Amino acid sequence: MNIEFTDIKDLVIITPTVFEDERGYFMESYNKTKLGDLGINIDFVQDNQSFSKKGTLRGLHYQNPPFAQTKLVRVLEGEIIDVAVDLRKESPTYGQSFAVLLTSKNKKQLLVPQGFAHGFSVISETAVVMYKCDQFYDKASEGGIRFDDSKLNIDWGMDLKEAIVSEKDLVLPDFANCNSQF
């Protein structure tokens, strides 16, 4: 397992060790002990999975305390651009975004800690995304930021005029007006 620290504190890329042979491959997608040895100690309580078509854009979503979520995101099928935005007001990287290509082939995972908004765009024909969460979903705690916020200026790898976005995500506030409590 390889850990790559990003320029944003606590936001890390995890690449599992993959054992391949003529049958295919084997990997540990998650190992609590190995992550703990690397200083990442998280108790995940829920797994979520989504299927999306090319051009789908989901996000940017977060949950406020006390139901804030850490997510460990990976792609089972296809390719996405995975994005996290630092919402921690005391952080030197407050308001900065980070994007990484997650694919079923590169097997990379993004650990998105509490205090971040998260979203992704699908750049393959379809994508199956799975992520672990350390808190259960709580509707009253949910928040979001508009995907096309001009301050964030996120490159989603697609023409945003053609993006498939939920009605809920289309009415999210911009970054300056979000209800983040971090």
C-alpha positions in Angstrom: 0.0 0.0 0.0 1.4 3.4 -1.0 0.3 6.7 0.5 0.8 9.9 -1.4 0.3 13.1 0.6 -1.2 16.0 -1.4 -0.5 19.7 -1.0 -3.7 19.9 1.2 -3.1 18.6 4.7 -4.9 15.3 5.5 -6.1 14.8 1.9 -4.2 11.6 0.7 -4.1 9.3 -2.3 -3.9 5.6 -1.4 -2.7 3.1 -4.0 -3.1 -0.5 -2.9 -0.5 -3.2 -3.7 -1.8 -5.3 -6.6 -0.8 -8.9 -7.2 -1.3 -9.9 -10.8 -0.9 -13.2 -12.6 -2.5 -15.1 -15.5 -5.8 -15.4 -13.5 -6.2 -11.7 -12.9 -5.3 -9.8 -9.8 -5.8 -9.6 -6.0 -5.5 -6.6 -3.7 -6.5 -5.4 -0.3 -8.6 -2.3 -1.1 -8.8 -1.5 2.6 -6.8 -2.7 5.6 -7.4 -0.9 8.9 -4.1 -2.1 10.5 -1.9 -1.0 7.6 -3.6 2.4 7.4 -3.2 2.7 11.2 0.5 2.0 10.9 0.6 4.9 8.5 -1.2 7.2 11.0 -4.6 6.9 9.4 -7.0 5.7 12.1 -10.6 5.8 10.9 -13.6 3.7 11.9 -15.7 3.3 8.8 -19.4 2.5 9.4 -21.0 2.6 5.9 -20.2 1.7 2.3 -22.0 3.6 -0.5 -22.0 2.7 -4.2 -23.2 4.6 -7.3 -23.5 3.9 -11.0 -23.4 6.8 -13.3 -23.3 7.5 -17.1 -20.7 9.6 -18.9 -21.2 13.3 -18.3 -22.7 12.8 -14.8 -21.4 15.3 -12.3 -22.2 14.6 -8.6 -21.5 17.2 -5.9 -20.1 19.1 -4.3 -21.5 17.5 -1.0 -20.6 17.5 2.7 -22.1 16.9 6.1 -21.7 19.4 8.9 -20.6 18.3 12.4 -21.5 16.2 14.4 -22.2 14.1 11.3 -19.3 15.2 9.2 -17.9 12.3 7.1 -14.5 11.1 6.1 -14.8 9.2 2.8 -12.4 6.7 1.2 -13.4 6.8 -2.5 -12.5 4.3 -5.3 -13.7 3.3 -8.7 -14.8 -0.3 -9.4 -15.6 0.3 -13.1 -14.7 3.2 -15.4 -13.0 6.6 -14.8 -13.9 9.7 -12.8 -12.3 13.0 -11.8 -12.6 13.0 -8.1 -12.7 16.5 -6.4 -12.3 17.6 -2.8 -12.6 21.2 -1.5 -11.1 22.3 1.8 -13.9 23.9 4.0 -11.8 24.1 7.2 -11.8 27.9 7.9 -8.6 27.7 10.0 -6.7 25.7 7.3 -4.0 27.5 5.2 -5.6 25.7 2.2 -9.2 26.9 2.9 -11.2 27.2 -0.3 -8.6 25.3 -2.4 -9.7 22.3 -4.5 -7.9 19.1 -5.4 -8.7 16.8 -8.3 -7.4 13.3 -9.1 -8.1 10.8 -11.8 -9.5 7.6 -10.2 -10.0 4.6 -12.5 -10.7 0.9 -12.2 -7.3 0.4 -13.8 -5.1 2.6 -11.6 -7.0 1.5 -8.5 -6.1 4.7 -6.7 -8.3 5.9 -3.8 -8.8 9.3 -2.4 -9.2 9.8 1.4 -11.4 12.8 1.8 -11.3 13.8 5.5 -14.1 15.6 7.5 -14.1 19.3 6.6 -14.1 18.8 2.9 -16.8 19.0 0.2 -16.6 16.1 -2.3 -17.8 15.5 -5.8 -16.9 13.7 -9.0 -17.5 13.7 -12.8 -17.7 10.6 -15.0 -15.4 10.7 -18.0 -15.8 7.1 -19.2 -19.0 5.7 -20.7 -20.1 4.5 -17.3 -18.6 4.4 -13.8 -19.2 2.5 -10.6 -17.9 4.4 -7.6 -17.7 3.0 -4.1 -16.8 4.9 -0.9 -16.5 4.1 2.7 -17.8 6.7 5.3 -17.0 7.1 9.0 -20.4 8.6 9.8 -23.9 7.7 8.8 -25.9 9.9 6.4 -27.9 12.6 8.2 -30.2 14.7 6.0 -30.3 17.7 8.5 -26.5 17.9 8.4 -26.0 17.9 4.6 -24.7 20.8 2.7 -23.2 21.5 -0.7 -21.6 23.9 -3.0 -22.4 24.6 -6.7 -20.2 22.6 -9.0 -19.6 25.5 -11.3 -18.6 28.1 -8.6 -16.4 30.7 -10.3 -14.2 31.1 -7.2 -13.3 27.4 -7.1 -12.9 27.2 -10.9 -12.7 23.4 -10.9 -11.7 21.5 -14.0 -14.2 18.6 -14.2 -12.8 17.3 -17.5 -16.0 18.0 -19.4 -18.1 20.7 -20.9 -20.2 21.9 -18.0 -23.0 22.9 -20.4 -23.4 19.2 -21.2 -23.1 17.9 -17.6 -25.8 15.7 -16.2 -26.5 17.2 -12.8 -29.3 16.5 -10.3 -32.0 19.1 -9.6 -30.7 19.1 -6.0 -27.2 20.0 -7.1 -28.3 22.7 -9.5 -29.7 24.8 -6.6 -26.7 24.5 -4.3 -25.2 27.8 -3.1 -21.9 29.1 -4.3 -18.8 28.7 -2.1 -19.2 32.1 -0.4 -22.7 31.3 0.7 -22.5 27.7 1.7 -23.5 26.7 5.2 -20.3 24.9 6.1 -19.6 24.7 9.9 -16.0 23.7 9.7 
